[in-house]
Amino acid sequence: MSVERTKAIELGHGGRMSVQRKRDAVLRLLRGEDLELVSRQLGVTAATLSQWREAFLAAGESSLRNRPDDEGHEQQLRRLEAKLGQTLMDNELLREKITHLESGKPWGRRRPRR
């Protein structure tokens, strides 16, 4: 492999960049370094750097929310599981009642009144 090719890959030309290198690039932009300068040094387009910065900021914003989105989903899941359990029990009781009614057997013995 040529020296130029090795150096290009190290800077990001023609190769994938690690999450750490992307993070460092975004932090450079957030500290005020020029977008075009960072772009040339890393060998990525200014548009790509801008996308990384926007994704980084969006992820940071979502982490600052008071209640994570998962909490609402967990509550809904518990409520639906309880409703499903109740529905399954109701269905089982109804099937049993239907079986008794179709067989002609009395549903249950009544106790004599006193």
N, C-alpha and C positions, 0 to 999 in steps of 0.2 A: 504494500500500500504506500502511495506517495506521501511525502511530508505534507503537501498541500491538502490532500484528502483527509489525512489524520487531523490536521488542524481545523479543517472545515467541520468535521464531525464533532470535535470538541466544542466548537462554538455553536453548534446547533444546525449547521448546514447539512441537509441530507440525512439527518438522524433525529431520533426522538429525544426530547429533553425530559429529564426527571422532574418529578413534582417539586423537589427542592430547588432545582434551577429555575423552574417557572416561578416559584414563590419569590426567590431572590430577585428575579427580573421585575416582578410586580412591585416588590418593596422598593426597588430602585426608582421606579416610576412614581410611587407614592411619596418618596422623599424629595421629588422634584427634578430628577434627572430627565434629560430631553428624550422624548419618545424615539425620535429618529436615530439618535446616538446609540441608545440601548438596542434598538432594532438592528442597526448595522453591526454592532459588536457581537450580538448573539446570532446573527444570521437568520432572523425571523422577520416576517413582515410587521409593519406597524399595526396593521389590522389584527394580526394574531395576538400581538402584545396587548392591544386594547381589549380583545375578547377575554384574555386571561385576567386582566385587571377588573373587568366588569363581573366575571364569575367569582373572583376573589372577594370583591366588595359585597356581592349578593349573598354569598355564603356567610360572610361576617355579619351582615345585617340579620339574617335568619337566626343566627346563633344568639342574638341579643334579645330575642323575643322572651316575654315573661313566661309563657306557657308553650312548651313544645307541641307541635301538631299531633304527635303520637298520643299525647294524653287524652285528647278528645276522641281519637280512634279507639283507645283502650276502653273508655267509658261506654262508647257505643257498642263495642264488641261484648262487654259484660252484660249490657242491657239486652242485646239480641240473643245471647246464650241463655239468659234466664227466660226470655219469651219462648225460645225454642223448647226448652225443658218443660215449661208449662203446657205448650201445645202438644208435645209428645205424650205427656201424662193424660191430657184430656182425650186424645185419640185412643189411647189404650183403654181407658174407662168406657168410651163410647163403643168400641169394638166388643168389649165384654158384655155390655148391656144389649147390644144387637144380637149376640150369640144366645143369650138367655131368652130374649123375646122370640127369636126364630125357633128355638127348641120347644117352646110351649111350657117351659118350666116356670114355676113362680119365681119372681125376682128375689124374694127373701121371705123368711117367716116373720110374721108379725107377732109381737108379744101381746098376750091378752091384756086388755085395759083393766085396771083395778079401780 
